[in-house]
């Protein structure tokens, strides 16, 4: 018998409460349940007058339980109940063929393609910029302050201009959105990678010097491996920003497809349930992208010999 | 920096200025020699560059910069001639290249100086990025006006600046609407409630362990997407913007403050306990001060996020003022100089906000190792 099976053997309630899985997930589960409960109560409270007014307008008799039922499945509620959102989400994900314009999968794919293209462009540009800054003292002194300054500028405000300017040149569709995403997400990568490339301590750098390593060898054998943890941290930040950039880029153009377009249409036509399910889709996308990056990170760490 | 490179670059600048005397400034425009005042200035710039090339060390920086500034001034004065604007030719661009080369060489040289005195080091650290930025703005200005780029595509910085100065009342109203009302109020609500919930989560461990993963999850979500819903709930005016800002700033503050509150060391905690300090006392005297660096980190992150949140929320509907409103309508009317003026406003507001938070951080966390140099 191994020690782990021994530890699991007693099954009284007290030890169950101490079980690592329970200890880890019970608080989260409780919080989530509490949030859902609050949500339901808020949905009833916020939709109450709405439903009541509609009953009174039709001059049909109603009871409190009628209103309660009405708040749970109003057509254009102020705050839709969670099950309505879930229903609409599953309906628009699985209810249509994936490429139909009413399917949420289609809109997510449109946004996802802009996100990924922008993320790739931005990440590569950020890494190249970091490399330049690390290797040139002049650039470090002259460019880095501007990059940090531009972090404080609400860059997202530039999105409509980019769309207009690129549209005037004749660029439309995927690329302008991707450029906005790239523009938004190269900053965290550049800053993170400058930190990463300069993270090896002076002793290690001097050791490389005593071996008369060329700058290129120094980069591949010392700076790059040292920067990998920073790379993944900044990539995770960057991909969320990239997604936000893609969504916001879809707003001012009046794009026909994409999560941003879905949000805009939902807000124009008062389709709250559709709006919420588009939000859920963006949450799922962002969570999925981050988990994929975490998986890659784990694989790379294992490949580099980390435990 | 390698003095040979410096000398070579400046000699190229001298050659470019010489070329400007020979090549036409623009098709059909009178040559440089026929313009009194300007050709003397250009000659002066050339002589200064040659002087800098002669020194080729730190003494070359001042004449190099002076030459760059004079050459830049000459090119900007030349642009006043409508015959050159939009149809500039080789001679004109030669002056621009000379100005750029002289500036680039001097700034590079300046950046590679390693002064021993701290004050000088600081001055160089400020001067280099400023000169770099000035060069970029100069090139932008000259390129837009020299090539005659239509203002619909990209206005020159001077056009945006004059628009900025010319429409100060509009900008002030937009600033008031977006920044004072939307951003500041939402920021205060979001950061304050984030801190309060973090204190609760710190007090009751169960809540903390439930909230932390959720907070991490939510702070990675594209929360600005909530903007249309907030507009629906709170109307078109500033409350909806403040709500978006409050929501966007809440989670970074929560996550950072929870991390900060648990940053106090074991020894200090034991000390507080041996003093029989109540929870409130140890919170005020130990946990919160220890959490300050983390809280300020969140405040800094939120300063940027708040402005973005408010501007994006305005894309979904506003009364007829506000930075985001103005940007989207003026972009639709192709009045890009106004758009850039608004962006400059947003940038200035963002930087001032960030700078203010940084100053407050310096004043309150002076004890932290990162400031005790």
Boltz contact constraints between the chains, C-beta under 6 A:
constraints:
  - contact:
      token1: [A, 27]
      token2: [B, 206]
      max_distance: 6.0
  - contact:
      token1: [A, 27]
      token2: [B, 209]
      max_distance: 6.0
  - contact:
      token1: [A, 27]
      token2: [B, 210]
      max_distance: 6.0
  - contact:
      token1: [A, 28]
      token2: [B, 210]
      max_distance: 6.0
  - contact:
      token1: [A, 28]
      token2: [B, 213]
      max_distance: 6.0
  - contact:
      token1: [A, 30]
      token2: [B, 210]
      max_distance: 6.0
  - contact:
      token1: [A, 31]
      token2: [B, 210]
      max_distance: 6.0
  - contact:
      token1: [A, 31]
      token2: [B, 211]
      max_distance: 6.0
  - contact:
      token1: [A, 31]
      token2: [B, 214]
      max_distance: 6.0
  - contact:
      token1: [A, 138]
      token2: [B, 108]
      max_distance: 6.0
  - contact:
      token1: [A, 138]
      token2: [B, 111]
      max_distance: 6.0
  - contact:
      token1: [A, 141]
      token2: [B, 111]
      max_distance: 6.0
  - contact:
      token1: [A, 141]
      token2: [B, 128]
      max_distance: 6.0
  - contact:
      token1: [A, 142]
      token2: [B, 128]
      max_distance: 6.0
  - contact:
      token1: [A, 142]
      token2: [B, 129]
      max_distance: 6.0
  - contact:
      token1: [A, 142]
      token2: [B, 132]
      max_distance: 6.0
  - contact:
      token1: [A, 145]
      token2: [B, 129]
      max_distance: 6.0
  - contact:
      token1: [A, 152]
      token2: [B, 304]
      max_distance: 6.0
  - contact:
      token1: [A, 152]
      token2: [B, 350]
      max_distance: 6.0
  - contact:
      token1: [A, 152]
      token2: [B, 351]
      max_distance: 6.0
  - contact:
      token1: [A, 152]
      token2: [B, 354]
      max_distance: 6.0
  - contact:
      token1: [A, 153]
      token2: [B, 347]
      max_distance: 6.0
  - contact:
      token1: [A, 153]
      token2: [B, 350]
      max_distance: 6.0
  - contact:
      token1: [A, 154]
      token2: [B, 307]
      max_distance: 6.0
  - contact:
      token1: [A, 154]
      token2: [B, 308]
      max_distance: 6.0
  - contact:
      token1: [A, 154]
      token2: [B, 311]
      max_distance: 6.0
  - contact:
      token1: [A, 154]
      token2: [B, 346]
      max_distance: 6.0
  - contact:
      token1: [A, 154]
      token2: [B, 350]
      max_distance: 6.0
  - contact:
      token1: [A, 156]
      token2: [B, 308]
      max_distance: 6.0
  - contact:
      token1: [A, 156]
      token2: [B, 312]
      max_distance: 6.0
  - contact:
      token1: [A, 157]
      token2: [B, 311]
      max_distance: 6.0
  - contact:
      token1: [A, 157]
      token2: [B, 327]
      max_distance: 6.0
  - contact:
      token1: [A, 157]
      token2: [B, 343]
      max_distance: 6.0
  - contact:
      token1: [A, 157]
      token2: [B, 346]
      max_distance: 6.0
  - contact:
      token1: [A, 160]
      token2: [B, 327]
      max_distance: 6.0
  - contact:
      token1: [A, 160]
      token2: [B, 328]
      max_distance: 6.0
  - contact:
      token1: [A, 160]
      token2: [B, 331]
      max_distance: 6.0
  - contact:
      token1: [A, 161]
      token2: [B, 331]
      max_distance: 6.0
  - contact:
      token1: [A, 161]
      token2: [B, 339]
      max_distance: 6.0
  - contact:
      token1: [A, 164]
      token2: [B, 331]
      max_distance: 6.0
  - contact:
      token1: [A, 165]
      token2: [B, 153]
      max_distance: 6.0
  - contact:
      token1: [A, 168]
      token2: [B, 153]
      max_distance: 6.0
  - contact:
      token1: [A, 240]
      token2: [B, 220]
      max_distance: 6.0
  - contact:
      token1: [A, 243]
      token2: [B, 222]
      max_distance: 6.0
  - contact:
      token1: [A, 244]
      token2: [B, 222]
      max_distance: 6.0
  - contact:
      token1: [A, 247]
      token2: [B, 222]
      max_distance: 6.0
  - contact:
      token1: [A, 248]
      token2: [B, 312]
      max_distance: 6.0
  - contact:
      token1: [A, 251]
      token2: [B, 315]
      max_distance: 6.0
  - contact:
      token1: [A, 252]
      token2: [B, 328]
      max_distance: 6.0
  - contact:
      token1: [A, 263]
      token2: [B, 225]
      max_distance: 6.0
  - contact:
      token1: [A, 263]
      token2: [B, 228]
      max_distance: 6.0
  - contact:
      token1: [A, 267]
      token2: [B, 228]
      max_distance: 6.0
  - contact:
      token1: [A, 267]
      token2: [B, 316]
      max_distance: 6.0
  - contact:
      token1: [A, 279]
      token2: [B, 225]
      max_distance: 6.0
  - contact:
      token1: [A, 282]
      token2: [B, 222]
      max_distance: 6.0
  - contact:
      token1: [A, 282]
      token2: [B, 225]
      max_distance: 6.0
  - contact:
      token1: [A, 283]
      token2: [B, 221]
      max_distance: 6.0
  - contact:
      token1: [A, 286]
      token2: [B, 220]
      max_distance: 6.0
  - contact:
      token1: [A, 286]
      token2: [B, 221]
      max_distance: 6.0
  - contact:
      token1: [A, 286]
      token2: [B, 222]
      max_distance: 6.0
  - contact:
      token1: [A, 290]
      token2: [B, 220]
      max_distance: 6.0
